[in-house]
Amino acid sequence: QVQLVESGGGLVQAGGSLRLSCVASGRTFSTYAVGWFRQVPGKERELVAAISWNAILPYYHDSVKVRFTISRDNAKNTAYLQMNRLKPGDTAVYYCAVSSLWRPNPANSNYWGQGTQVTVSS
């Protein structure tokens, strides 16, 4: 079993930056791929970025390429999402999740965090 806790969300002006963290409990975190998802009311949860268990394979949604960077530190059981040049369209609740499959998606992700709100003002 893996428990995930996100932090780092908040209110930021357009063009600003935030770094989200996802801290995992349990000794198997390093064996999972990690995905960062986001969701706005009325829309499906979408994968924003993902990273393989060994940090070799990154994935980015087209809308965040160049602006967002995903990383992980398996020794600290933590994954990160550095978000730069934020836009109002990035406003959402952001979730981290882990999956034993590549690439993570809402259906195959085994464990989820509670989510953290990111609000970008114009």
C-alpha positions, 0 to 999 in steps of 0.5 A: 500500500502507498499513501500519497500527500501533495503539497505546494499548490496555491494562488499565483499570478500568470507567468509565475511558478509553483513547485508541487511535491508528492510524498509517498509512504511505503517502501515500494514507491521506487517501483512505480511510475508517477503521474501528475494529473489535473482536473477542473469541474466538469472535465475529465482528469487529465495526465499532465506529466509522468515519470518512469520508476527509474526517471528515464522516461518523462512524458508531458502533455503538449500544453505544458511542454517546456513550462513544466518539469517532472522529477523524482527522488526515490531516496526521499520517496518524493516526486515533484512538478516544477511549473513555470510560466503558469497560465490561467488555463493551468488552474485546476486541482492537481493530483499525484498518482502511482502506477505499475504500468507505463504510462499512468492514466486514471484507470491504471493508477493504483494510488492517489493523493488528495489533490492540491489546488493551483489557481493562476490569476490573469 
